[in-house]
Amino acid sequence: MTLFKSAVITAFAFCSLSIVSAQTKESLIAEGDHFSTVTFENQKALDKLLQADKLAPRDYEVLWRMSRSYVDIGEHLPGKTDQEKAAQLDYYQKAFDCADRAVKANPEGPMGYLRRAIANGRVALFKGIWGAISLVKDVKTDCEKASALDANNASVYYVLGRTHAKLCEKGKMIRWPLGLGWANRDDASKLFEKAIALRPDFMMYRIEAAKNYLENDDEQKAKDQLVKIATLPKEDEDDDAVRTEAKEMLAKLK
C-alpha cells in the first residue's frame, strides 16, 4: 500500500469516526431531553448527558443540559440532615460548574448564562441570600446577558422576576447599602407577566406571579393567576404540587 493510499484511508476512517461520534452525541442529547422534559427521569437524563460529555467534553449543548439535570436532581433530594444538605449543595455546585463551562464554550449562547444564573440562585437560596450577596448580583448579570442574547426565553424573565421578589422580602433601606436596592415588586410583576406571555401554560410562572401580586396588594390579579392554573396541562414534574398549592391559596382568598 502506498503512503498516499494509507493517508487517504486513515483520513476517511477518522472522518467516519467523527460523524458517528457526532450522531451519537446528538442521539444522547435527544434521549436526555426526553428523560428531562417528558418522563421527568432526571438521573437517566444526566446519565445520557454524561455519556455525551465523554464524546464531546466542551460541547455547549451538552454542558448546559448537564447543568439543568444537576439542578433538577438536586432540588428533589431530601435535605433534612447535614449529610443530605451537603449532597444537595454538591449538585448545585456541579450545575454551576457545567453552566460556567457552557458559557466558556459558547459566550454567545444564552442558555449557558441562564443555567448559570439558575445554579447560582439555587446556591444562594441554599446558603441564604443575605450571606451570598455576590451570587445574587451574578444572577442578575447573567439573566440580563441571557435576555440580550435571546429576548424570547421565558425562563430568563421568570428567574429575574423571582430574584426581585425574593429580595423584596427585606425592605429597600436594608438592601440599599448592600447594592441590592434595584429589586422591587413592580418590576417583578412585569417580569413574571413577560414570562407568562411567552409561555402561558407553565404553572410555576403563574403561581410566583400570584404570590408577588399578593405581596403588592393586588388580590384580584393574584386570583386570576390561581384560577388559570387549574385549567393548565401538566408540563413539569412539580406541576401537581403547584396545582395543589394554587388551590389552597385560592381557598384562603375567597
N, C-alpha and C positions, 0 to 999 in steps of 0.2 A: 504493500500500500504506500502510495506516495505521501510525502509530508503534507501536500496540498489537500489530498483527499481526507487524510486524518484530521486536519484542521477543520474541514467542512463538516465532517461527521460529528466532531466534538462540539462545534458551534451549534449544529442542528439539535443535538441532544440537550445542550444547555438551554436553548430556546424552548424546546418541548417541555423540559422540566419546569421552566419559569411559567409557561402557560398553564400547566397542570396545577402548580402551586397557587397561581392567581385564582384559578377556578375553584380550587379547594378552599381558599381563603374566603371567597365570595359565598360559597355554599355554607361555610361555617358561620359567617355573619348572618345569612338568611335564617339558618336554624336558630341562632342565638336570638334574633329578633322575634321569631315565633314563640320561643320559650319565654321571652321577656314581656311581650306585649299581648300575646294571645292566651297562652295557658298559664302564665304567671309562675313558671317554674324557674325561679331566679338562679338557683345553683346550677341547673342544667344550662341555662343561658351563659353563665360565667364559664363553665367548663368548655363550651364550644368556642368562646372568645379567647380563652387561654390557649387553646389549640391553634387558633388563627394567629395569635400573637407570636407563637413559636415560628410560624411560617413567615410572618411579616412583623418583626419586632418594633418597627417605627411607623406603623400604619395608622393614620389619623382615624379612619372609620372604625378600626378595631378598638383603638385606645379609648375613645370617648364612650363607646358602648361598654367596655370593661368598667369604666368609672360608674356608669349607670347601674350595672349589675351589682357592684360592690355596695352602692348606696341602698339599692333595693333589698339586698340581703341584710345589711346592717340595721336598717330601720325596722326589720321584723324579727330581730333576735331578742331574746329575753335580756333584760337589763337591770336585774334586781341586785345580784351580788357584785362585789368588786371585780371578780373574775369575768363575769358576764359583761359588765360595763367596759372592761379593758378590751374584750374581744370585739365589742360593738365599735368602740373608738378605732380599733385597728382597721376595721373595714372602711370606715370613713376616711381614714388617712390613706389607705390604699386607693380609694376612689379619687382623692385629691392627686395622688402621685400619677395615676393614669391620665387624669384630665390635664395635668400640667405637661405630661409627655405629649398629649394630643395637641396642646397649644404650640409646643415647640416643633412638632412635626408639621403643623399647618397653621401658621399665625393668622391666616385669613379665614380660617374655619370657625364659624360661630359656635358650633356645638362644644368645642373644647373649652371656650370661655364659660358657656352656660353650665357645663358639667363641673367645672372648677368652682364656679360660684355656688352650686348646689352642695358640693362636697365641703367647701369652706363653711357654708351656712350650717350644715349638719354638725361639723366640729364645734362651731361657735355655740350652737344651741346645747350641745352636749356639755361643753365646758362652762356655759353661762355667758351670754353675750357681753356682759359687763366686764368679764375677765378675758374677753377675746375681741377687743375693740378693733384691732388691726385687721382681723379676719372679716369683720362686718364691713369695714371700709373696702376690703378687697372684693367682697361680694358685689357691692355697688359698682365698683370699677369694672369688674368682669361682665356684669349684666349690661352695662352701658356699651361696652365694647361689642358684646354679642348682638345687641339690638341695632347697632350701627352697621353690622355686617349682614344681619337678617332682620328686617323690620317686621316680618310676619311670623316670628316664632312666639307663640302664645306663652310658652313656659318662661321665657325671659321676663315678661311683664308680671307674671304671677310671682316669680321669685323676688323680684324687686319690690312688688307691692307688699308681699309678706314681710320683707325686711323693714319697710316703712312702718307697717302695722305693729310688728314686734317691738321696734324701738320706741314707738309711741306709748308703750306701756309705762314708760318713765316720762316725766314732764320735760318740756323743752329746756327749762332753766338748768336741769340736771345734765341734760345731754349736750348742751351747747359747748361747755368747756372741754368736752371730750371729742369735739369735732363731729358730732352726730346731730347737730341742730337741723339738718336738712330734712329729716324724716317728719312727715305729717299725714294725718288721716285723709285729707282731701286728695293728696297725690296717690295714696294707697288705693283709694276708691277708683280713681281714674285708671290706674294700672291694672287693677282687677277687672274693670269693665273692658279694657282693651284685650286682656287675655280671654275673657268670655266671648267677646265679639269674634275673635279669631278661632276659638274652639268652644262653641256654645254647649256642647254635650258633655263637657268634662265637669263632673260634680265638685271636685276639690276646689276649683276656681270659685264656684258659686258659694260654697259654704264659707270660705275665707272672706269673700266679699260681704256676705251676710254678717259675719262677726264684726267686720270693720264698720259696716253701716250702723250696727247697734252701738258700738263704741262712739260713733259720731252722731248719735241720737236721731238716726233716720230709720225708724222701726218699719215703715211701710216698704222701703226698698229691701230691707232685710227679709221681710215676709215674702216678697215677690221672688227672691232667690231661693228661699227654702221651699216654697211651693213648687217651683220649677224642678227642683232636684228629684222629687217623687216621680216625675214623668220621664226621666232620662234613662237611657240604656246603660248597662254596665260596661265600662271601658277600662277600669283599673281594678287591681286586686283589693283595694281598700274601699271600693265603692259601696259595698254592703254596709260597712261601718259608717261611712259618710251619710248614707241614706237614713240610717237609724238615728244618727246624731241630729240630722236636719229635722226629722220628725219630732224628736224630743224638744229641740229648740222652738219649733213652731208651736207645740202644745203649750209651752210656757208663755208664749206671746199672746195667745188667744184669750 
